[in-house]
């Protein structure tokens, strides 16, 4: 028999999604766990019990990443920040 659904979805802008994905790939964490951690902290909630969390299986141990030139990376980050600056207010 199926268990009760405890997860819900959330829509975010493409720019925010890309930044979150990049961060999670660099730190080898899941996007869901990172989003939940940040939101729990923002709303003053207790951290989730780590025993309940599943390890991330999405990322390879040694991903082949092509570095972005510093000046291009800076422009990409600035553009993403401009697009997400006024998207969400709490």
N, C-alpha and C positions, 0 to 999 in steps of 0.2 A: 504494500500500500504506500502511495507517495507521502512524503513528509510535507509539513506545512512550509510554504515558500517564505523565506526570511530575507531574500535579497530583492532589491528594487533597482530600477535603472534611473539614470540621470543624464540629461543632455547638456553638453557644454559646447562652446564655440570650437571651431576647428583649430584655431591658434592655441587655445588653452589645452586642448587634447594633445596637440603635437608637443607642446612643452612638457606636459605631464609624461607622455610616452618617452621622450628623450631622457628626462630625469630618471624614470624607472628603469630604462635600459642601462643607464650608467651605474645605477646603484643596485641593479639586479633585484628589484622589488616589484611586486605586482601593482598595477594601476589601481585596482580596487582597494587594496590594503592601504596604499599611500593616500588615496582620496579620503578613505574613512578615518585614517589617523589625523589628517589635517582638519577635517570637519569636526571630529570629536574634540580636538584641542580648541578649535574656534568657539564651540558652544559650551565649553567648560565641562565636558563629559569625561568620565574615567576612560583610560585606554582599554581597548578590547583585550581579553585574556589571550595571550600569545599561544596558549595550548589549543585554542579553537581555530587559529589561523592555519591555512594550508601553505606549504612552501611554494614559491613560484616555480613553474616548470616551463614558462614561456621563453626564457632567455638561455642562450647557449653559454657555456663557460668562457669561451674565448671568441666573442663576436668580432668579425672583421669590420672595423669601423674606419671609414675614410675621414680623416680629420678635415674640418672646415677651416679655411684660412681665417685668422683672427679678425681682419677687417670685415670679411663677409659674415662671419658669425655674429659680430656686434650688430651689423645691420639687420640680420634676421631676428635677433632678440629684440631689438628696438621696434621693429615692425610688429612682431607678435605682441609686445607690451602695449603698443598703441591700439591694436585691435581688441585687446581684452581689458583695457583700462576701465571702461565704463559698463562692462557687460553685467557684472554682478555687484550688488551692494547688499551687505547684511545689516 
